[in-house]
Amino acid sequence: MQCSSITFSRHALSQMFTRNIAVDEVVAVLGDGEAIETYPDDTPYPSCLLVGKPSNRILHVVAARNSVDALCIVITAYEPSPRLWQPDFKTRNK
């Protein structure tokens, strides 16, 4: 996800703190991660779910992007549960 700048929602910062996820890890997923789901109808901006492996652990990051100024807003970040995801952490279990 190409961003000119990044901001974090209060929820994202709270969840990152609780889950021991560093800002640098989230920034790495935004830069190098793969979009595995898109949410084009989210408001106020379309968002997506990204997966990446910074610091040798799998992370999911949900972020929205304002296409006018390329501002990325991090909504949340978490380590995906193997109970909910396939081993590649890209496909939800049915």
Phi and psi restraints in degrees (range 20) as a CNS / XPLOR table:
assign (resid 1 and name C) (resid 2 and name N)
       (resid 2 and name CA) (resid 2 and name C) 1.0 -83.6 20.0 2
assign (resid 2 and name N) (resid 2 and name CA)
       (resid 2 and name C) (resid 3 and name N) 1.0 124.9 20.0 2
assign (resid 2 and name C) (resid 3 and name N)
       (resid 3 and name CA) (resid 3 and name C) 1.0 -128.8 20.0 2
assign (resid 3 and name N) (resid 3 and name CA)
       (resid 3 and name C) (resid 4 and name N) 1.0 136.9 20.0 2
assign (resid 3 and name C) (resid 4 and name N)
       (resid 4 and name CA) (resid 4 and name C) 1.0 -81.0 20.0 2
assign (resid 4 and name N) (resid 4 and name CA)
       (resid 4 and name C) (resid 5 and name N) 1.0 -31.0 20.0 2
assign (resid 4 and name C) (resid 5 and name N)
       (resid 5 and name CA) (resid 5 and name C) 1.0 -154.4 20.0 2
assign (resid 5 and name N) (resid 5 and name CA)
       (resid 5 and name C) (resid 6 and name N) 1.0 162.8 20.0 2
assign (resid 5 and name C) (resid 6 and name N)
       (resid 6 and name CA) (resid 6 and name C) 1.0 -128.5 20.0 2
assign (resid 6 and name N) (resid 6 and name CA)
       (resid 6 and name C) (resid 7 and name N) 1.0 137.2 20.0 2
assign (resid 6 and name C) (resid 7 and name N)
       (resid 7 and name CA) (resid 7 and name C) 1.0 -129.4 20.0 2
assign (resid 7 and name N) (resid 7 and name CA)
       (resid 7 and name C) (resid 8 and name N) 1.0 153.9 20.0 2
assign (resid 7 and name C) (resid 8 and name N)
       (resid 8 and name CA) (resid 8 and name C) 1.0 -115.9 20.0 2
assign (resid 8 and name N) (resid 8 and name CA)
       (resid 8 and name C) (resid 9 and name N) 1.0 131.5 20.0 2
assign (resid 8 and name C) (resid 9 and name N)
       (resid 9 and name CA) (resid 9 and name C) 1.0 -68.1 20.0 2
assign (resid 9 and name N) (resid 9 and name CA)
       (resid 9 and name C) (resid 10 and name N) 1.0 159.2 20.0 2
assign (resid 9 and name C) (resid 10 and name N)
       (resid 10 and name CA) (resid 10 and name C) 1.0 -59.2 20.0 2
assign (resid 10 and name N) (resid 10 and name CA)
       (resid 10 and name C) (resid 11 and name N) 1.0 -40.7 20.0 2
assign (resid 10 and name C) (resid 11 and name N)
       (resid 11 and name CA) (resid 11 and name C) 1.0 -59.9 20.0 2
assign (resid 11 and name N) (resid 11 and name CA)
       (resid 11 and name C) (resid 12 and name N) 1.0 -45.9 20.0 2
assign (resid 11 and name C) (resid 12 and name N)
       (resid 12 and name CA) (resid 12 and name C) 1.0 -59.7 20.0 2
assign (resid 12 and name N) (resid 12 and name CA)
       (resid 12 and name C) (resid 13 and name N) 1.0 -46.8 20.0 2
assign (resid 12 and name C) (resid 13 and name N)
       (resid 13 and name CA) (resid 13 and name C) 1.0 -62.9 20.0 2
assign (resid 13 and name N) (resid 13 and name CA)
       (resid 13 and name C) (resid 14 and name N) 1.0 -41.1 20.0 2
assign (resid 13 and name C) (resid 14 and name N)
       (resid 14 and name CA) (resid 14 and name C) 1.0 -62.9 20.0 2
assign (resid 14 and name N) (resid 14 and name CA)
       (resid 14 and name C) (resid 15 and name N) 1.0 -46.4 20.0 2
assign (resid 14 and name C) (resid 15 and name N)
       (resid 15 and name CA) (resid 15 and name C) 1.0 -67.1 20.0 2
assign (resid 15 and name N) (resid 15 and name CA)
       (resid 15 and name C) (resid 16 and name N) 1.0 -38.9 20.0 2
assign (resid 15 and name C) (resid 16 and name N)
       (resid 16 and name CA) (resid 16 and name C) 1.0 -63.0 20.0 2
assign (resid 16 and name N) (resid 16 and name CA)
       (resid 16 and name C) (resid 17 and name N) 1.0 -42.7 20.0 2
assign (resid 16 and name C) (resid 17 and name N)
       (resid 17 and name CA) (resid 17 and name C) 1.0 -62.2 20.0 2
assign (resid 17 and name N) (resid 17 and name CA)
       (resid 17 and name C) (resid 18 and name N) 1.0 -48.5 20.0 2
assign (resid 17 and name C) (resid 18 and name N)
       (resid 18 and name CA) (resid 18 and name C) 1.0 -61.3 20.0 2
assign (resid 18 and name N) (resid 18 and name CA)
       (resid 18 and name C) (resid 19 and name N) 1.0 -37.3 20.0 2
assign (resid 18 and name C) (resid 19 and name N)
       (resid 19 and name CA) (resid 19 and name C) 1.0 -95.4 20.0 2
assign (resid 19 and name N) (resid 19 and name CA)
       (resid 19 and name C) (resid 20 and name N) 1.0 4.7 20.0 2
assign (resid 19 and name C) (resid 20 and name N)
       (resid 20 and name CA) (resid 20 and name C) 1.0 57.2 20.0 2
assign (resid 20 and name N) (resid 20 and name CA)
       (resid 20 and name C) (resid 21 and name N) 1.0 47.7 20.0 2
assign (resid 20 and name C) (resid 21 and name N)
       (resid 21 and name CA) (resid 21 and name C) 1.0 -109.1 20.0 2
assign (resid 21 and name N) (resid 21 and name CA)
       (resid 21 and name C) (resid 22 and name N) 1.0 124.6 20.0 2
assign (resid 21 and name C) (resid 22 and name N)
       (resid 22 and name CA) (resid 22 and name C) 1.0 -83.1 20.0 2
assign (resid 22 and name N) (resid 22 and name CA)
       (resid 22 and name C) (resid 23 and name N) 1.0 152.0 20.0 2
assign (resid 22 and name C) (resid 23 and name N)
       (resid 23 and name CA) (resid 23 and name C) 1.0 -55.6 20.0 2
assign (resid 23 and name N) (resid 23 and name CA)
       (resid 23 and name C) (resid 24 and name N) 1.0 -42.3 20.0 2
assign (resid 23 and name C) (resid 24 and name N)
       (resid 24 and name CA) (resid 24 and name C) 1.0 -60.3 20.0 2
assign (resid 24 and name N) (resid 24 and name CA)
       (resid 24 and name C) (resid 25 and name N) 1.0 -35.2 20.0 2
assign (resid 24 and name C) (resid 25 and name N)
       (resid 25 and name CA) (resid 25 and name C) 1.0 -66.5 20.0 2
assign (resid 25 and name N) (resid 25 and name CA)
       (resid 25 and name C) (resid 26 and name N) 1.0 -43.6 20.0 2
assign (resid 25 and name C) (resid 26 and name N)
       (resid 26 and name CA) (resid 26 and name C) 1.0 -65.0 20.0 2
assign (resid 26 and name N) (resid 26 and name CA)
       (resid 26 and name C) (resid 27 and name N) 1.0 -43.4 20.0 2
assign (resid 26 and name C) (resid 27 and name N)
       (resid 27 and name CA) (resid 27 and name C) 1.0 -60.0 20.0 2
assign (resid 27 and name N) (resid 27 and name CA)
       (resid 27 and name C) (resid 28 and name N) 1.0 -39.6 20.0 2
assign (resid 27 and name C) (resid 28 and name N)
       (resid 28 and name CA) (resid 28 and name C) 1.0 -63.3 20.0 2
assign (resid 28 and name N) (resid 28 and name CA)
       (resid 28 and name C) (resid 29 and name N) 1.0 -41.7 20.0 2
assign (resid 28 and name C) (resid 29 and name N)
       (resid 29 and name CA) (resid 29 and name C) 1.0 -65.4 20.0 2
assign (resid 29 and name N) (resid 29 and name CA)
       (resid 29 and name C) (resid 30 and name N) 1.0 -40.6 20.0 2
assign (resid 29 and name C) (resid 30 and name N)
       (resid 30 and name CA) (resid 30 and name C) 1.0 -61.0 20.0 2
assign (resid 30 and name N) (resid 30 and name CA)
       (resid 30 and name C) (resid 31 and name N) 1.0 -36.9 20.0 2
assign (resid 30 and name C) (resid 31 and name N)
       (resid 31 and name CA) (resid 31 and name C) 1.0 -81.1 20.0 2
assign (resid 31 and name N) (resid 31 and name CA)
       (resid 31 and name C) (resid 32 and name N) 1.0 -38.1 20.0 2
assign (resid 31 and name C) (resid 32 and name N)
       (resid 32 and name CA) (resid 32 and name C) 1.0 -119.6 20.0 2
assign (resid 32 and name N) (resid 32 and name CA)
       (resid 32 and name C) (resid 33 and name N) 1.0 -6.7 20.0 2
assign (resid 32 and name C) (resid 33 and name N)
       (resid 33 and name CA) (resid 33 and name C) 1.0 -73.0 20.0 2
assign (resid 33 and name N) (resid 33 and name CA)
       (resid 33 and name C) (resid 34 and name N) 1.0 169.0 20.0 2
assign (resid 33 and name C) (resid 34 and name N)
       (resid 34 and name CA) (resid 34 and name C) 1.0 -109.0 20.0 2
assign (resid 34 and name N) (resid 34 and name CA)
       (resid 34 and name C) (resid 35 and name N) 1.0 130.7 20.0 2
assign (resid 34 and name C) (resid 35 and name N)
       (resid 35 and name CA) (resid 35 and name C) 1.0 -73.7 20.0 2
assign (resid 35 and name N) (resid 35 and name CA)
       (resid 35 and name C) (resid 36 and name N) 1.0 121.7 20.0 2
assign (resid 35 and name C) (resid 36 and name N)
       (resid 36 and name CA) (resid 36 and name C) 1.0 -110.6 20.0 2
assign (resid 36 and name N) (resid 36 and name CA)
       (resid 36 and name C) (resid 37 and name N) 1.0 -17.6 20.0 2
assign (resid 36 and name C) (resid 37 and name N)
       (resid 37 and name CA) (resid 37 and name C) 1.0 -145.4 20.0 2
assign (resid 37 and name N) (resid 37 and name CA)
       (resid 37 and name C) (resid 38 and name N) 1.0 145.2 20.0 2
assign (resid 37 and name C) (resid 38 and name N)
       (resid 38 and name CA) (resid 38 and name C) 1.0 -122.4 20.0 2
assign (resid 38 and name N) (resid 38 and name CA)
       (resid 38 and name C) (resid 39 and name N) 1.0 148.0 20.0 2
assign (resid 38 and name C) (resid 39 and name N)
       (resid 39 and name CA) (resid 39 and name C) 1.0 -128.5 20.0 2
assign (resid 39 and name N) (resid 39 and name CA)
       (resid 39 and name C) (resid 40 and name N) 1.0 75.5 20.0 2
assign (resid 39 and name C) (resid 40 and name N)
       (resid 40 and name CA) (resid 40 and name C) 1.0 -66.3 20.0 2
assign (resid 40 and name N) (resid 40 and name CA)
       (resid 40 and name C) (resid 41 and name N) 1.0 -19.4 20.0 2
assign (resid 40 and name C) (resid 41 and name N)
       (resid 41 and name CA) (resid 41 and name C) 1.0 -94.5 20.0 2
assign (resid 41 and name N) (resid 41 and name CA)
       (resid 41 and name C) (resid 42 and name N) 1.0 1.5 20.0 2
assign (resid 41 and name C) (resid 42 and name N)
       (resid 42 and name CA) (resid 42 and name C) 1.0 -62.4 20.0 2
assign (resid 42 and name N) (resid 42 and name CA)
       (resid 42 and name C) (resid 43 and name N) 1.0 147.8 20.0 2
assign (resid 42 and name C) (resid 43 and name N)
       (resid 43 and name CA) (resid 43 and name C) 1.0 -124.0 20.0 2
assign (resid 43 and name N) (resid 43 and name CA)
       (resid 43 and name C) (resid 44 and name N) 1.0 148.7 20.0 2
assign (resid 43 and name C) (resid 44 and name N)
       (resid 44 and name CA) (resid 44 and name C) 1.0 -81.8 20.0 2
assign (resid 44 and name N) (resid 44 and name CA)
       (resid 44 and name C) (resid 45 and name N) 1.0 -8.9 20.0 2
assign (resid 44 and name C) (resid 45 and name N)
       (resid 45 and name CA) (resid 45 and name C) 1.0 -134.0 20.0 2
assign (resid 45 and name N) (resid 45 and name CA)
       (resid 45 and name C) (resid 46 and name N) 1.0 149.8 20.0 2
assign (resid 45 and name C) (resid 46 and name N)
       (resid 46 and name CA) (resid 46 and name C) 1.0 -59.5 20.0 2
assign (resid 46 and name N) (resid 46 and name CA)
       (resid 46 and name C) (resid 47 and name N) 1.0 147.7 20.0 2
assign (resid 46 and name C) (resid 47 and name N)
       (resid 47 and name CA) (resid 47 and name C) 1.0 -132.2 20.0 2
assign (resid 47 and name N) (resid 47 and name CA)
       (resid 47 and name C) (resid 48 and name N) 1.0 174.4 20.0 2
assign (resid 47 and name C) (resid 48 and name N)
       (resid 48 and name CA) (resid 48 and name C) 1.0 -152.3 20.0 2
assign (resid 48 and name N) (resid 48 and name CA)
       (resid 48 and name C) (resid 49 and name N) 1.0 162.1 20.0 2
assign (resid 48 and name C) (resid 49 and name N)
       (resid 49 and name CA) (resid 49 and name C) 1.0 -104.4 20.0 2
assign (resid 49 and name N) (resid 49 and name CA)
       (resid 49 and name C) (resid 50 and name N) 1.0 124.3 20.0 2
assign (resid 49 and name C) (resid 50 and name N)
       (resid 50 and name CA) (resid 50 and name C) 1.0 -112.1 20.0 2
assign (resid 50 and name N) (resid 50 and name CA)
       (resid 50 and name C) (resid 51 and name N) 1.0 147.9 20.0 2
assign (resid 50 and name C) (resid 51 and name N)
       (resid 51 and name CA) (resid 51 and name C) 1.0 -121.3 20.0 2
assign (resid 51 and name N) (resid 51 and name CA)
       (resid 51 and name C) (resid 52 and name N) 1.0 141.0 20.0 2
assign (resid 51 and name C) (resid 52 and name N)
       (resid 52 and name CA) (resid 52 and name C) 1.0 -156.6 20.0 2
assign (resid 52 and name N) (resid 52 and name CA)
       (resid 52 and name C) (resid 53 and name N) 1.0 172.8 20.0 2
assign (resid 52 and name C) (resid 53 and name N)
       (resid 53 and name CA) (resid 53 and name C) 1.0 -132.3 20.0 2
assign (resid 53 and name N) (resid 53 and name CA)
       (resid 53 and name C) (resid 54 and name N) 1.0 65.5 20.0 2
assign (resid 53 and name C) (resid 54 and name N)
       (resid 54 and name CA) (resid 54 and name C) 1.0 -78.9 20.0 2
assign (resid 54 and name N) (resid 54 and name CA)
       (resid 54 and name C) (resid 55 and name N) 1.0 153.6 20.0 2
assign (resid 54 and name C) (resid 55 and name N)
       (resid 55 and name CA) (resid 55 and name C) 1.0 51.7 20.0 2
assign (resid 55 and name N) (resid 55 and name CA)
       (resid 55 and name C) (resid 56 and name N) 1.0 30.6 20.0 2
assign (resid 55 and name C) (resid 56 and name N)
       (resid 56 and name CA) (resid 56 and name C) 1.0 64.4 20.0 2
assign (resid 56 and name N) (resid 56 and name CA)
       (resid 56 and name C) (resid 57 and name N) 1.0 27.7 20.0 2
assign (resid 56 and name C) (resid 57 and name N)
       (resid 57 and name CA) (resid 57 and name C) 1.0 -140.5 20.0 2
assign (resid 57 and name N) (resid 57 and name CA)
       (resid 57 and name C) (resid 58 and name N) 1.0 148.4 20.0 2
assign (resid 57 and name C) (resid 58 and name N)
       (resid 58 and name CA) (resid 58 and name C) 1.0 -77.8 20.0 2
assign (resid 58 and name N) (resid 58 and name CA)
       (resid 58 and name C) (resid 59 and name N) 1.0 131.7 20.0 2
assign (resid 58 and name C) (resid 59 and name N)
       (resid 59 and name CA) (resid 59 and name C) 1.0 -129.3 20.0 2
assign (resid 59 and name N) (resid 59 and name CA)
       (resid 59 and name C) (resid 60 and name N) 1.0 146.5 20.0 2
assign (resid 59 and name C) (resid 60 and name N)
       (resid 60 and name CA) (resid 60 and name C) 1.0 -108.4 20.0 2
assign (resid 60 and name N) (resid 60 and name CA)
       (resid 60 and name C) (resid 61 and name N) 1.0 137.6 20.0 2
assign (resid 60 and name C) (resid 61 and name N)
       (resid 61 and name CA) (resid 61 and name C) 1.0 -130.3 20.0 2
assign (resid 61 and name N) (resid 61 and name CA)
       (resid 61 and name C) (resid 62 and name N) 1.0 128.6 20.0 2
assign (resid 61 and name C) (resid 62 and name N)
       (resid 62 and name CA) (resid 62 and name C) 1.0 -102.6 20.0 2
assign (resid 62 and name N) (resid 62 and name CA)
       (resid 62 and name C) (resid 63 and name N) 1.0 125.9 20.0 2
assign (resid 62 and name C) (resid 63 and name N)
       (resid 63 and name CA) (resid 63 and name C) 1.0 -143.0 20.0 2
assign (resid 63 and name N) (resid 63 and name CA)
       (resid 63 and name C) (resid 64 and name N) 1.0 150.3 20.0 2
assign (resid 63 and name C) (resid 64 and name N)
       (resid 64 and name CA) (resid 64 and name C) 1.0 -111.9 20.0 2
assign (resid 64 and name N) (resid 64 and name CA)
       (resid 64 and name C) (resid 65 and name N) 1.0 156.7 20.0 2
assign (resid 64 and name C) (resid 65 and name N)
       (resid 65 and name CA) (resid 65 and name C) 1.0 -135.5 20.0 2
assign (resid 65 and name N) (resid 65 and name CA)
       (resid 65 and name C) (resid 66 and name N) 1.0 125.0 20.0 2
assign (resid 65 and name C) (resid 66 and name N)
       (resid 66 and name CA) (resid 66 and name C) 1.0 -83.0 20.0 2
assign (resid 66 and name N) (resid 66 and name CA)
       (resid 66 and name C) (resid 67 and name N) 1.0 109.6 20.0 2
assign (resid 66 and name C) (resid 67 and name N)
       (resid 67 and name CA) (resid 67 and name C) 1.0 -68.5 20.0 2
assign (resid 67 and name N) (resid 67 and name CA)
       (resid 67 and name C) (resid 68 and name N) 1.0 -19.5 20.0 2
assign (resid 67 and name C) (resid 68 and name N)
       (resid 68 and name CA) (resid 68 and name C) 1.0 -67.2 20.0 2
assign (resid 68 and name N) (resid 68 and name CA)
       (resid 68 and name C) (resid 69 and name N) 1.0 -46.4 20.0 2
assign (resid 68 and name C) (resid 69 and name N)
       (resid 69 and name CA) (resid 69 and name C) 1.0 -119.5 20.0 2
assign (resid 69 and name N) (resid 69 and name CA)
       (resid 69 and name C) (resid 70 and name N) 1.0 6.8 20.0 2
assign (resid 69 and name C) (resid 70 and name N)
       (resid 70 and name CA) (resid 70 and name C) 1.0 61.2 20.0 2
assign (resid 70 and name N) (resid 70 and name CA)
       (resid 70 and name C) (resid 71 and name N) 1.0 27.4 20.0 2
assign (resid 70 and name C) (resid 71 and name N)
       (resid 71 and name CA) (resid 71 and name C) 1.0 -76.2 20.0 2
assign (resid 71 and name N) (resid 71 and name CA)
       (resid 71 and name C) (resid 72 and name N) 1.0 127.9 20.0 2
assign (resid 71 and name C) (resid 72 and name N)
       (resid 72 and name CA) (resid 72 and name C) 1.0 -102.2 20.0 2
assign (resid 72 and name N) (resid 72 and name CA)
       (resid 72 and name C) (resid 73 and name N) 1.0 133.5 20.0 2
assign (resid 72 and name C) (resid 73 and name N)
       (resid 73 and name CA) (resid 73 and name C) 1.0 -113.8 20.0 2
assign (resid 73 and name N) (resid 73 and name CA)
       (resid 73 and name C) (resid 74 and name N) 1.0 115.1 20.0 2
assign (resid 73 and name C) (resid 74 and name N)
       (resid 74 and name CA) (resid 74 and name C) 1.0 -79.5 20.0 2
assign (resid 74 and name N) (resid 74 and name CA)
       (resid 74 and name C) (resid 75 and name N) 1.0 124.0 20.0 2
assign (resid 74 and name C) (resid 75 and name N)
       (resid 75 and name CA) (resid 75 and name C) 1.0 -93.7 20.0 2
assign (resid 75 and name N) (resid 75 and name CA)
       (resid 75 and name C) (resid 76 and name N) 1.0 -43.9 20.0 2
assign (resid 75 and name C) (resid 76 and name N)
       (resid 76 and name CA) (resid 76 and name C) 1.0 -163.3 20.0 2
assign (resid 76 and name N) (resid 76 and name CA)
       (resid 76 and name C) (resid 77 and name N) 1.0 165.5 20.0 2
assign (resid 76 and name C) (resid 77 and name N)
       (resid 77 and name CA) (resid 77 and name C) 1.0 -147.7 20.0 2
assign (resid 77 and name N) (resid 77 and name CA)
       (resid 77 and name C) (resid 78 and name N) 1.0 142.2 20.0 2
assign (resid 77 and name C) (resid 78 and name N)
       (resid 78 and name CA) (resid 78 and name C) 1.0 -161.2 20.0 2
assign (resid 78 and name N) (resid 78 and name CA)
       (resid 78 and name C) (resid 79 and name N) 1.0 162.1 20.0 2
assign (resid 78 and name C) (resid 79 and name N)
       (resid 79 and name CA) (resid 79 and name C) 1.0 -87.8 20.0 2
assign (resid 79 and name N) (resid 79 and name CA)
       (resid 79 and name C) (resid 80 and name N) 1.0 120.8 20.0 2
assign (resid 79 and name C) (resid 80 and name N)
       (resid 80 and name CA) (resid 80 and name C) 1.0 -67.7 20.0 2
assign (resid 80 and name N) (resid 80 and name CA)
       (resid 80 and name C) (resid 81 and name N) 1.0 143.9 20.0 2
assign (resid 80 and name C) (resid 81 and name N)
       (resid 81 and name CA) (resid 81 and name C) 1.0 -81.8 20.0 2
assign (resid 81 and name N) (resid 81 and name CA)
       (resid 81 and name C) (resid 82 and name N) 1.0 131.4 20.0 2
assign (resid 81 and name C) (resid 82 and name N)
       (resid 82 and name CA) (resid 82 and name C) 1.0 -61.4 20.0 2
assign (resid 82 and name N) (resid 82 and name CA)
       (resid 82 and name C) (resid 83 and name N) 1.0 -22.1 20.0 2
assign (resid 82 and name C) (resid 83 and name N)
       (resid 83 and name CA) (resid 83 and name C) 1.0 -69.3 20.0 2
assign (resid 83 and name N) (resid 83 and name CA)
       (resid 83 and name C) (resid 84 and name N) 1.0 -27.3 20.0 2
assign (resid 83 and name C) (resid 84 and name N)
       (resid 84 and name CA) (resid 84 and name C) 1.0 -101.8 20.0 2
assign (resid 84 and name N) (resid 84 and name CA)
       (resid 84 and name C) (resid 85 and name N) 1.0 -15.8 20.0 2
assign (resid 84 and name C) (resid 85 and name N)
       (resid 85 and name CA) (resid 85 and name C) 1.0 -127.5 20.0 2
assign (resid 85 and name N) (resid 85 and name CA)
       (resid 85 and name C) (resid 86 and name N) 1.0 150.8 20.0 2
assign (resid 85 and name C) (resid 86 and name N)
       (resid 86 and name CA) (resid 86 and name C) 1.0 -65.0 20.0 2
assign (resid 86 and name N) (resid 86 and name CA)
       (resid 86 and name C) (resid 87 and name N) 1.0 164.6 20.0 2
assign (resid 86 and name C) (resid 87 and name N)
       (resid 87 and name CA) (resid 87 and name C) 1.0 -56.4 20.0 2
assign (resid 87 and name N) (resid 87 and name CA)
       (resid 87 and name C) (resid 88 and name N) 1.0 -24.5 20.0 2
assign (resid 87 and name C) (resid 88 and name N)
       (resid 88 and name CA) (resid 88 and name C) 1.0 -80.7 20.0 2
assign (resid 88 and name N) (resid 88 and name CA)
       (resid 88 and name C) (resid 89 and name N) 1.0 -8.0 20.0 2
assign (resid 88 and name C) (resid 89 and name N)
       (resid 89 and name CA) (resid 89 and name C) 1.0 58.6 20.0 2
assign (resid 89 and name N) (resid 89 and name CA)
       (resid 89 and name C) (resid 90 and name N) 1.0 22.1 20.0 2
assign (resid 89 and name C) (resid 90 and name N)
       (resid 90 and name CA) (resid 90 and name C) 1.0 -111.1 20.0 2
assign (resid 90 and name N) (resid 90 and name CA)
       (resid 90 and name C) (resid 91 and name N) 1.0 -17.9 20.0 2
assign (resid 90 and name C) (resid 91 and name N)
       (resid 91 and name CA) (resid 91 and name C) 1.0 -123.8 20.0 2
assign (resid 91 and name N) (resid 91 and name CA)
       (resid 91 and name C) (resid 92 and name N) 1.0 128.7 20.0 2
assign (resid 91 and name C) (resid 92 and name N)
       (resid 92 and name CA) (resid 92 and name C) 1.0 -71.9 20.0 2
assign (resid 92 and name N) (resid 92 and name CA)
       (resid 92 and name C) (resid 93 and name N) 1.0 144.8 20.0 2
assign (resid 92 and name C) (resid 93 and name N)
       (resid 93 and name CA) (resid 93 and name C) 1.0 -69.2 20.0 2
assign (resid 93 and name N) (resid 93 and name CA)
       (resid 93 and name C) (resid 94 and name N) 1.0 148.8 20.0 2
